[in-house]
Amino acid sequence: MSNDRYSHWPKELVEEMEANRFNPSVGSVLVSETDRVRVWHLHIPAGKRCTFHRHVLDYFWTCHSHGKARGYFEDGSIRDVSHYPGDTKHMTYGKGEYLLHSVENIGDTDLLFTTVEFKHSANEPLEVPDGVRLRTAA
């Protein structure tokens, strides 16, 4: 995608965003799923970034650690945020709406989040690959 809104991004970041345009993995690991919710854990070590992913379901996240994050968004914007334990944000999407973004840990401590997606939202849930599901003891 050649667009002036990404002129301040490294080429590799734009390519990663395009390659992950429909990535449903909104966390590092899907720890629980029912017919109503998906519960994710997201761990971003200091200096690392999670890959771009797409939110289509209503959800909320809660941060469990202190830290600083940089968000890269499909509209080309970059936003820095300080996080604290207990920070929580709720997001809602109408039919056809979504959020495509990546989060980089620009602090010196690991960032830990729990994200809960609500499967009964305006949009159908994206299919989650088995590789991100928590492996349970048999």
N, C-alpha and C positions, 0 to 999 in steps of 0.2 A: 504494500500500500504506500504509494508515494503521496505525501501530503505535508504541507508546511507545518501542520500542528505537531508533527513528530520530528521536526528539524533539530530540536535540542536533545533528542534521544539517540543513543548509540544504535546503529543499524541492526545489531544483533537483538536488541530489545524489541524493536518493531517486528522483526522476523519471528521472534518467540511469541509475541502477542498474536500474530496472524496464525501461527501453527497451533495455538491453543485456544482459538476463538470459541470453541464449544467444549472446553475442558470442564467437566462437572465436579472435579475434585477440589472442593472449597476448603479443604483441610489436609493435613498430613496423613491422617488415618480416620476412616469411618468406624467409630467405636460401637455404634448402636443404630439399628434401624427398625422401625415398626411401620404399620400401615399409615401412621400419622406424622412421624418425625424421623429425621436423620440427625444424629449427634456426631459431630466431628471434633477432633483435637487438631490444633495447628501449632506446630513447634517450629520457630524460625531462630536458629542460632545467631549470635552476634556476627554481623558482617555478611550474612547470607540473605537470600531472597527466595520466596516461594514463587513458583511459576504462575503465569497468567491463568486465570480461571474465571468461569462464568457463573454468576448468581442469577437464577430465574425464579426461585421460590422465596416467599416471605421468610425472614430469618432474624435471629439476633445472635450477636457474639458477646462474650464476656472475656476480658483480659485477666490473667492470673498473675502477671508480673509487671514490674516497672520496666520501662524501656522507651526507645524512640523508633518510630517506623516512618518509612517513606512509601507512599502509595503512588503507583503509576496507573493512570486511567486511560481508557480508550479515547477520550476526547483530547488526549495529549497533555492533560494537566498532571502535575506532580505536587503532592501535598505531604508535608512533614507533620507528624502528630506525636505528642508525648502520651504514653500510656501508663496507667496505674492499676494496681489490683482492684478489681471490682468494676472498672470501666465497662459499660455495656451500651450497645447501640442496637436499635431495632430498625429493620429495613422492610419495606413493602413494595411489591412490583405489580403493576397492572398487566393485563393480557398483552403479551408481546414485548414487555419491558424487561430489561436485564441490566446487570453491571458486569463489565469485563475489566479486571484489574489484576495487579500484582503488588505484593507487599515486601519491602526490603527492611531488614533490621539494621538501622544505622546507629544503634546504641552499642553498649559494651556488655549487655546482659541478654540472655536468651528471652525471646518473647513467647509466651504461652497463651493460647486462646482456646475457648470452647465455642463452637458454633452450632446452633440448633436450627435446622431448616424445617419448615412446615410443609408437608407434602400436599396438603389440601389448600393450594394457593391458586391464583389466577392462571398460572402457567403449569404445564405438565412437568413433573420431575425429569431431569436428564438422567440417562442411564449411567450408573456408576460402575467402573471396571472393578473386577474382583481383586485386583492387585492393591487397592487402597483400603480394603476391608480389614478390620482387625482379625487376626488369626486366633481362633479360640482353641483351647485344649480339647482334644477328642476323647 
